[in-house]
Amino acid sequence: MWLMLAALLVLARALARALALRLGPLERCLFIGDERSAAMTASKLTGHGGIKAKIVAHLDLDKAAPWSTHAFSAPRLSEIRDLAQSLDVHRAIIAPGWGANADPGETLNLVRTLKAVGVRVSVLPRMLEVVGSSVEFDDLHGVTLMGVRRFDLTRSSAALKRVFDLLGTSIGLVAISPLMIVIAVAIKLDSRGPVFFRQLRVGRHGQRFQMLKFRTMTPEAEALKDSLRHRNEAQEGLFKISEDPRVTRVGRLLRRSALDELPQLFNIIQGEMSLVGPRPLVVEEDQRIEGWHRRRLELMPGMTGPWQILGPSRVPLKEMVALDYLYVANWSLWTDIKILLRTVPHVLGRRGL
């Protein structure tokens, strides 16, 4: 009964969110900031589900000076109110400037003015690109301080994550071992070649290892890769083709159901991977990662992670490594559990990993 209640609770929340998303009105947004931030925010609003919002107008920060005022005069509020009403704006998204001439006081006045006329305000802080959401706020006699925790995992957190991986993997292997045997037999009957596909990947601290998958392609697939690069659908160094001609019949089914990823459970047992973590990249892709983005390698790579549940073909490499960095910076066991739970509908929906 407890298991049924837990499952029904998750299902009811998912249905309630889907219903609210379908019946709720479209939230019209006014973006105030630079072009790059506007384009990124617009792609987030339209590229992923769960949000029903649209940017209806964009004001560059350099051209938004008339909105900032040191005095909340009636004419100024009336001007902003008329603009918000003419555009039917529900929310303003502000990306504060970080240039040499940026004035924090103008941003504060802008937020106060927008709130005064009844427009909801969201601020896009650049600091969270580095520290993520796991910050602590302290009050120092009226001055708010933001504390940033250490980047890497403590010994106890690392041990907890490893125990969680071993426990989950052991239970998983016992439960799905009959299925893995059936898949292995189907692969051998469908095409010549080995059951498993081994690929060199870059793991924790840059150490390389052989990642296991069920073979889904013909044995000569790697030799045909260069001739198919013009059909690549991924972005910035990744390689992914939705209808790859190198995929076998059984392999196509395994990929759609993400069952080809199951042998990576053996990598987890060997201590080379984790259930949840940054996606292990091939050497060619890893060489494109530079600077602080390489801190993503502080944790063992995972079978699933924040990048995979968003859809790898839609997320460019540069954004993927930023997501992985923030995952490492904000790790918690509850985060791993949530990512695993969000992976299930992606697998069942045949979106792949």
Secondary structure, 3 states (H helix, E strand, C coil): CHHHHHHHHHHHHHHHHHHHHHHCCCEEEEEECCHHHHHHHHHHHHHCCCCCEEEEEEECHHHCHHHCCCCCCHHHHHHHHHHHHHHCCCEEEECCCCCCCCCHHHHHHHHHHHHHCCCEEEECCCCHHHHCCCEEEEEECCEEEEEECCCCCCHHHHHHHHHHHHHHHHHHHHHHHHHHHHHHHHHHHHCCCCCEEEEEEECHHHCEEEEEEECCECCCCHHHCHHHHHHCCCCCCCCCCCCCCCECHHHHHHHHHCHHHCCHHHHHHCCCCEEECCCCEEHHHHCCCCHHHHHHHHCCCEEECCCHHHCCCCCCHHHHHHHHHHHHHCCCHHHHHHHHHHHHHHHHCCCCC
